[in-house]
Amino acid sequence: MTISVGPVSDSIASWLAGRGLPLACSEILAVLLVCVLPVLGIVFPIAGVAQYFERKIAASMQRRKGPMVGATGIVDLVADMFFFWLPRWKRRVIARRVERLPLLGALLRQVRQWGLGSMAADGVKMFLKEDMVPGGADRVLFRGSTYLALTGAFLAFAVFPFSQWYHMGDPPVAALYLGAVTGLVAVSILEAGWSSNNKWSYFGGIRAVAMIVSYETPIALAIATICMWSGTMSLQGIIAAQYHPGWFSFSGWNLFQSPLLALLAGVYYIAALAECNRAPFDLSEGESELVGGFHTEYSGLRWGLFFIAEYSDMLLVGGIFATLFLGGFQSPIGEQWIVSLPPFAEAVVHTLIAVAKAVASVGVMMWIRWTLPRFRIDQVMKLAWTKLVPLALFCLFGLALTQLVASRRVGVVQVAYGRYLSAPVVRMDLFTWAASWVVVGGAIGFVVWMAKRDAPAQTPEMRRLLGKETA
Amino acid sequence: MSFLGWVREIVDGVESTAMGLSTTARFLWENTTDAEGGATALTVDYPAAPARVPDGFRGHLFNNVDSCTLCKQCQRACPIDCISMEGELNENAKFRISRFDIDLSKCIYCGLCTQVCPTDCLTMTKGYEIDPVNVVNAHGGRYLFRMRPEQTKRRMDELEVERLNRITARDPRTLSPEDREFLSDIEDRESGRFLFGRYGLGYYTPENKALADAARAERKKARELAAAQAAQVDAAAKASAEGGAA
C-alpha cells in the first residue's frame, strides 16, 4: 500500500522511513503533514491575525487609532495571583512597578502601543463564550452549518498550488472543482439562516443564495475564459502557461497579456468579493438591517468558525485570483532561477510568494470594505446581471478572437516550466501584444470617451458628485 | 438605456470607486505616517506620550516658598480648607514659612487661593498626573504635598537640580552610591517621595519655576497697567472736578 499526494510527501515519507519509522506510518504522517500544514500552518494563523489587521486598517482609514488594548490586565491578573494576601491597591502598585521593569516594561509598552492585547482578548473571549443553540432551532443543521462553512473554504485548498512541488493534488479539472467547492459557503449560510429559527437570519441566508447564484455566473465565465486562454483546467497548467523566462517574468502574467484580460480580472475580483460575502456585498450579514444576518444566533467558537471561514475564503479568492491572472506562485522578477532551485527550496520560496499575493489581495479587500458602503439587494443583482455578466461575455468572445488572430501569426507552443509542460497555448510576441493593447485598448478607450462625451451621468449620485445636477 | 449610457454607468462606477479608494488610501497614509490630520493629531497615546492640556488649565497647586509671606490669604480663601501652614523665625530672626501643606485629595482646583495670593507665589501648574487617593493611601499620610522645615532651609543650585532630574529619570536600581546619598539628602523620609523636582510639585523644577516666574511677571505687569489706568482716570476726574468748580 502506498499513500502519496505528490513528491513532497514522498520525500518526507522516505526521510521518516529512513529514520526507522514503519513505512505505512511514515507515509500517513507525511500525507497528513502535507495536507494539514497549509490549513493549520498558513490559513488558520493568517485568518486569526487578519481580524487584528482589519481593525487597525479600518481605524487608520477613519483616522482613529484602532485597538489599543494592552497587557495591563494580564499583569494585574498575575499580581493578583501571586500577591493575593495583599490589599488591592498594593497589588496594583506592584503591577505598575512590574510594568516599569526595563525589558519587560518596554515589551509591555509596545504591546499596548500596538494594541496586540486585543488579539489575545478576542481569542480568549471567543473560546470561553457559552455555545448557545436557540430554542426552536434545528440543532443538527445549526451545528452542521459551521462545519460546512469551514469545509467549503478548506476543501478548495486541496487543489490550490502553493508551489510546483508542494500541493495536495493537481487534478486536470481543478478549475471545475474550485467552482463546485466554493459554492458550499452559500449552502452553509443558507443552512445557518434556516436552522436559526429567526427571520433575520433566514433573510440573510436567502440573500446569500440569491447573490451566489448571480455571482457564480461571472466567476464561472471568467474561469472558463482563462481555461480557454491557457488551454487547460489544471491550475498548475494555467500557471505554467504564464511562465516567461528571463528577468521580467511578470510580463508573462495573464493580467498584462491583453486589455480584455485586465478587464476580466476586474470582473472576477468584484464577483469573487461578492462570493466571499465581503463588504460592500455583505448583505447576508447586514448588521444595520438584519441584526447580524445568518450568524445572529451564533456565539462563541461557532461564530468564530464562521469568521475563520470568511477569512479563509478571502485568502482563497486572493490565491485563485493570483493563479488566474498574476502568475500564481511565480515571482515577478527572476522566476527562471527560482524554478530551478532544488524542490524543497523551491517549495518554500514559491509558497511564500503565493501567500504574499493572497495576503495582498486580502489587504485590498479590507481597503474596499472600509471605503464602500453596503449595496442594496437590487443594486447587487443589477451589478451582476447587467454589468459583470455582459462584460465577462465580451471578454470571453474578445479573447477567443484574439487567440484566433494571434495564432495565425505566432502559432501555438507548449511552455516548459519546471516540472510542468503547459498545454498548447498562443504566446503573444511583441507585435501581437502591442497590437492587442493598441487596437482593443484603443477601441475600449474610444467607447469610454464617447460615453463620457455623449451620455449623461446615469445616477443622481454621480451627477451630484460631478456638480452637474441637470442633464 | 442606450449602449453609451450603459458604458457611462460602468465608467462612473469605476471612477467614483477609485475616488473613494484614493481618499481612504490617503487617510491610511496620513494616519500611519503621522502626517497632519492623522489620528495622532486628534488622539494621544497618553501613557506612552504626554497628553496635551489647554491654556489656562488648572492643575496641581504649586507654592514658591521663597516668596511666600505666610499671609494665610489662601488658607482663608480656600472653600474646603485644604491648605494649612506654619511659620518660624530663622537664624537672622526673620519670620519665614516652615511648613506649607496642600491636601490634593481635597483640593477642588477652583483657583481661588491663587487669585488672592499677594505675591503670586501660589500658582496652579499644568500637572494632573497625581492620583491623590492612591498616593495618600500608599504613603499612609493625609497630606500629599508637604514642605518640611529642613527642606525649606535647603536650597538646590542649578547643577543639583539638573542632577536630580537626571537621577530620577533613571531606574532606581542602577544608581551609584553617591547618587543614593544625594537622593537621601533630599528625600522626605515620611512620605518616601522626593518633594523637589520629580513630580513638578516642589520648588526647584526648572519648568515650574519658569512658568511661575512668567505668570508672576505677567500679573505684575497687568497690575501696574491697571494702576496706571486708574491713576489716569483719577487725574482726569480730578481735572474735570476742578474745571467744574472753576
HADDOCK unambig.tbl for C-alpha pairs under 7 A between the chains (distance, minus, plus):
assign (segid A and resid 60 and name CA) (segid B and resid 27 and name CA) 6.68 0.50 0.50
assign (segid A and resid 60 and name CA) (segid B and resid 28 and name CA) 5.00 0.50 0.50
assign (segid A and resid 60 and name CA) (segid B and resid 31 and name CA) 5.58 0.50 0.50
assign (segid A and resid 60 and name CA) (segid B and resid 32 and name CA) 6.96 0.50 0.50
assign (segid A and resid 61 and name CA) (segid B and resid 24 and name CA) 5.21 0.50 0.50
assign (segid A and resid 61 and name CA) (segid B and resid 25 and name CA) 6.94 0.50 0.50
assign (segid A and resid 61 and name CA) (segid B and resid 27 and name CA) 5.04 0.50 0.50
assign (segid A and resid 61 and name CA) (segid B and resid 28 and name CA) 4.67 0.50 0.50
assign (segid A and resid 62 and name CA) (segid B and resid 27 and name CA) 6.96 0.50 0.50
assign (segid A and resid 63 and name CA) (segid B and resid 27 and name CA) 6.50 0.50 0.50
assign (segid A and resid 63 and name CA) (segid B and resid 31 and name CA) 6.08 0.50 0.50
assign (segid A and resid 63 and name CA) (segid B and resid 38 and name CA) 5.59 0.50 0.50
assign (segid A and resid 63 and name CA) (segid B and resid 39 and name CA) 4.59 0.50 0.50
assign (segid A and resid 64 and name CA) (segid B and resid 39 and name CA) 5.00 0.50 0.50
assign (segid A and resid 65 and name CA) (segid B and resid 39 and name CA) 6.11 0.50 0.50
assign (segid A and resid 368 and name CA) (segid B and resid 21 and name CA) 6.86 0.50 0.50
assign (segid A and resid 371 and name CA) (segid B and resid 20 and name CA) 5.99 0.50 0.50
assign (segid A and resid 371 and name CA) (segid B and resid 21 and name CA) 5.96 0.50 0.50
assign (segid A and resid 371 and name CA) (segid B and resid 24 and name CA) 6.25 0.50 0.50
assign (segid A and resid 448 and name CA) (segid B and resid 7 and name CA) 6.60 0.50 0.50
assign (segid A and resid 451 and name CA) (segid B and resid 4 and name CA) 4.84 0.50 0.50
assign (segid A and resid 451 and name CA) (segid B and resid 5 and name CA) 6.63 0.50 0.50
assign (segid A and resid 451 and name CA) (segid B and resid 7 and name CA) 6.17 0.50 0.50
assign (segid A and resid 451 and name CA) (segid B and resid 8 and name CA) 5.23 0.50 0.50
assign (segid A and resid 452 and name CA) (segid B and resid 8 and name CA) 6.12 0.50 0.50
assign (segid A and resid 455 and name CA) (segid B and resid 4 and name CA) 5.97 0.50 0.50
assign (segid A and resid 455 and name CA) (segid B and resid 5 and name CA) 5.35 0.50 0.50
assign (segid A and resid 455 and name CA) (segid B and resid 8 and name CA) 6.41 0.50 0.50
assign (segid A and resid 457 and name CA) (segid B and resid 8 and name CA) 6.51 0.50 0.50
assign (segid A and resid 457 and name CA) (segid B and resid 9 and name CA) 6.88 0.50 0.50
assign (segid A and resid 458 and name CA) (segid B and resid 5 and name CA) 6.69 0.50 0.50
assign (segid A and resid 458 and name CA) (segid B and resid 8 and name CA) 6.92 0.50 0.50
assign (segid A and resid 458 and name CA) (segid B and resid 9 and name CA) 5.65 0.50 0.50
assign (segid A and resid 462 and name CA) (segid B and resid 12 and name CA) 6.85 0.50 0.50
